[in-house]
């Protein structure tokens, strides 16, 4: 497919009016080196913000928080059922103690009145029924408590697994952070000498464009194409660029980025 070429510009004032910026061709070439360093640093910062570990950590922390809430609720159920079981156990023991006391009195012959014996016999039968009911309740509470304890244990196991995975992810993240930060430090060390001696007005324009153009402020003019917006440059504009003095800072009419002319520009 033929390269994309911007439409012929309409007649009128230039898009970048004002005093033409001048810079030694060597300085313009050095600006490409600065751009390369800054672009790599930008890539590294993006990598640091978008590490796969970060997304997985965030998701795992959200699910872990939900598990902690689930464990808290399960612990409340376990505690309530434990209290309920203790109460039922105490009730069973109280009724059994009364049954034992009444039986011992009857067995010892301490109750001789027929009516009292009849009443005591009826009370023992009532106590037996009460014990049976309480023991059924006791068994039901024990089963519910066992199920609740199992659920709490399962949730705690899942929290433990999440903590283990979080530790692994954090270790991977920190290791990758260390690698990226080391490379960023090395780039920063190289940038100082790279910008040293460059014209202040050229650097100011570069920084302004870098801020407004997503980090890419300067590019090669290669094979009649802007390396910034990747659009082909029409013949009239190419002629103007070719006629411009070597120390004139040329800018793309479409994207405003600085264009550096080289032997590969196709002029």
Steps between C-alpha positions, in 0.01 A plus 500: 500500500630850425618697806253729667559860402338800658286718271652806339493783757270790434660832423556727796745564782728213611383276781799585716534877467771693679876518499654194338691295755863434415719220632816337378421180305717307745288632787185390319646152459588492870139589575405168342725328755323684780166396355612138491595515868176671595289260294665203668441657841136559407466135399651390829266721702208352307627149570534585868138621514360205304689199632273190484575441867337831593164409346507154657596643838216753487246231405631258761490767770134570413409131517700460821312788660173324410636179655594685819141629524374146439731363769382766745136404441583129526684562829193675640287197409754265663513710816119519523462125449773432757307705757180321401664159536639592841152605611339178373779294663441681829123444474553127436732469799258691724204277409711183531620611843141551611403157364788339686405676823135394477591139418740485792227625734257238371759221511595595854137468612482861605159543335239276660178687434322334203388831357855640525632184336249533218588864456874425505457220244313737269769762545774251412315408180473871419871543568583211267296660221667834567846340489417329172384830349805686625736231367335527158550877514857442615571273203343744254706790639817289486435419131439866418812602693710240319375627161567861599851412621565321172391804303716730712799267454444493123484879478813535712678252271405714200628810677826319568530400135432860397770623739749253355421609145515867599845447646615333177355781289651769722842336469467491121379858490782625720760316294364651179481845664865469595596414142297787354622751758861402434455556127321831563790612718746403228297693240490805725879481535539490122251781439706763677792485258258457208330837559815682610583779259176482302346843427257605771231605253524164319469312829207718608315425176582131536364483855185690404430268207582191704235600752233567238584218257491197726873499562615504135625848412766439234546240231696420187373612165538162329412414141286810471294399801462656845608248761263658750160493329613248236347703218671545166602858419380654176739623232450872568581465869797277422632767267468762773678274748777429249548871439516582870846571644666206674482676838128576474287292734236345276163395635234274356211703362255230608602410856736790589779267611863588430632323192870424479642469152748221425641328194196270511245780481450462125550867427 
